Amino acid sequence: MKKVCTLLALCACLFVQAQAYKGKGDMKAQVGLNTQDHGTGIFASADYGMGENISFGVTSNYLLNTVEVDGEGPKFKDRFDLKVRFNANIGNVFKLDKSMDIYPGLDLGLKNFGGHLGFRYFFTDGFGVFAEANTPFAKYDSNVEGFEEYNNQFVFNIGASFNL
C-alpha cells in the first residue's frame, strides 16, 4: 500500500502546472553553481516582476575554487561580484508552456556592463531549475589581466529556482 501511495504522489507531482513567470509582483530567487575559466563558485539572484514581461533584480557570484598564480591566490575583491539586472521575460511571447520562461537581459556590475540569457523550468509552483549564460559587453578596465578576469568573462550558471 505504501508503494502505491508513493507512486500516486509522484505521478500527481508530474501533472502540477507551475508558472515560471507570473508578471507584475512575481518574485523569484535562484541559487546555483557558477562556472568560468579557472574558477567555480556560488551564484545567487533575486528578481521582482515589474510588468507583464519585465523584471528587475540583483545577482551575486563568489568563487570558491580558483587557480593560484605563482603561489598566490585571488583576494576577496577578485572572487566576488554584485550586479543589478533587467530581464525581459518572454516565454509567453514564444508561446512556451507556462512552466517555462526565457529571459534575456542586461546587467550592471562591479566589474562590467553585460548581458545574460536564461531559461527557467518549474516542476511545481514553488520549485524549478534554471540555466543562464552571462557575458560582458564593456569592461571597466580595458587592460584586464590575471585575477581581474574572474567574474569579468563569459560565465555559465545552473541551479535551482524558487517562487517567493
BELGI-V353638 format. One record per run of one state. SS is the DSSP state (~ for helix, > for strand, _ for the rest). FROM is the first residue (numbers start at 1). LEN is the number of residues. If there is no record, write none. Layout:
ss = [SS | SS]
from = [FROM | FROM]
len = [LEN | LEN]
This chain:
ss = [_ | ~ | _ | > | _ | > | _ | > | _ | > | _ | > | _ | ~ | > | _ | > | _ | > | _ | > | _ | ~ | _ | > | _]
from = [1 | 2 | 15 | 27 | 37 | 39 | 50 | 54 | 67 | 69 | 70 | 72 | 73 | 76 | 80 | 90 | 100 | 110 | 112 | 123 | 127 | 140 | 146 | 150 | 155 | 164]
len = [1 | 13 | 12 | 10 | 2 | 11 | 4 | 13 | 2 | 1 | 2 | 1 | 3 | 4 | 10 | 10 | 10 | 2 | 11 | 4 | 13 | 6 | 4 | 5 | 9 | 1]
